[in-house]
């Protein structure tokens, strides 16, 4: 039974920043397939999804963000 494993040459693993056992994502674009580090790709997707949300929430400075995080932590402690 196939395990869905792929052997990637060492030089390509180094470029991708992946080690044995790390997960990769295949992205199909037309007739091209890109191989990316899954952790890096997930972070890029997340950043794209939440881009601008801080500003829309009124968090326009580092101090605003720190105050918001502190407020959330206090709420967690009080639950």
C-alpha positions as CSV (number, residue, x, y, z in Angstrom):
1,X,0.0,0.0,0.0
2,X,1.4,3.4,-1.0
3,X,2.2,5.8,1.8
4,X,2.0,9.0,-0.3
5,X,5.6,9.7,0.3
6,X,7.8,11.6,-2.2
7,X,11.6,11.7,-2.2
8,X,12.9,15.2,-2.8
9,X,16.6,15.7,-3.6
10,X,18.7,17.3,-0.9
11,X,19.5,20.5,-2.7
12,X,15.7,21.2,-3.3
13,X,14.9,20.3,0.4
14,X,17.5,22.9,1.4
15,X,16.0,25.6,-0.8
16,X,12.5,24.8,0.6
17,X,13.8,24.6,4.2
18,X,12.4,21.2,4.8
19,X,13.8,18.2,6.6
20,X,13.0,14.5,6.5
21,X,9.4,14.1,7.8
22,X,8.4,17.7,7.2
23,X,5.2,18.3,5.2
24,X,5.1,19.9,1.8
25,X,2.2,21.2,-0.3
26,X,1.8,20.8,-4.0
27,X,0.2,23.8,-5.7
28,X,-1.2,23.1,-9.2
29,X,-1.2,26.2,-11.4
30,X,-2.3,25.3,-14.9
31,X,0.2,22.7,-16.2
32,X,2.8,23.7,-13.5
33,X,3.2,22.3,-10.0
34,X,4.9,24.2,-7.3
35,X,6.3,22.5,-4.2
36,X,6.3,24.6,-1.0
37,X,7.0,24.1,2.7
38,X,3.6,23.5,4.2
39,X,4.3,25.5,7.4
40,X,5.6,28.5,5.4
41,X,2.7,28.3,2.9
42,X,0.1,28.1,5.7
43,X,1.6,31.2,7.4
44,X,1.5,33.1,4.0
45,X,-2.1,32.1,3.5
46,X,-3.1,33.2,7.0
47,X,-1.2,36.6,6.6
48,X,-3.1,37.2,3.3
49,X,-6.4,36.3,4.9
50,X,-6.0,38.7,7.9
51,X,-4.3,41.5,6.0
52,X,-5.8,44.8,7.1
53,X,-7.9,43.4,9.9
54,X,-5.9,45.1,12.6
55,X,-6.4,48.5,11.0
56,X,-10.1,47.8,10.6
57,X,-10.3,46.9,14.3
58,X,-8.6,50.2,15.2
59,X,-5.2,48.7,16.0
60,X,-2.9,51.2,14.3
61,X,0.2,51.0,16.5
62,X,2.3,48.5,18.4
63,X,1.0,49.9,21.6
64,X,-2.6,49.3,20.4
65,X,-1.8,45.7,19.6
66,X,0.0,45.1,23.0
67,X,-3.0,46.6,24.9
68,X,-5.4,44.4,22.9
69,X,-3.3,41.3,23.7
70,X,-3.1,42.2,27.4
71,X,-6.9,42.7,27.4
72,X,-7.5,39.2,25.9
73,X,-5.1,37.6,28.4
74,X,-7.0,39.2,31.3
75,X,-10.3,37.9,29.9
76,X,-8.8,34.4,29.7
77,X,-7.6,34.6,33.3
78,X,-11.0,35.7,34.5
79,X,-12.9,32.8,32.9
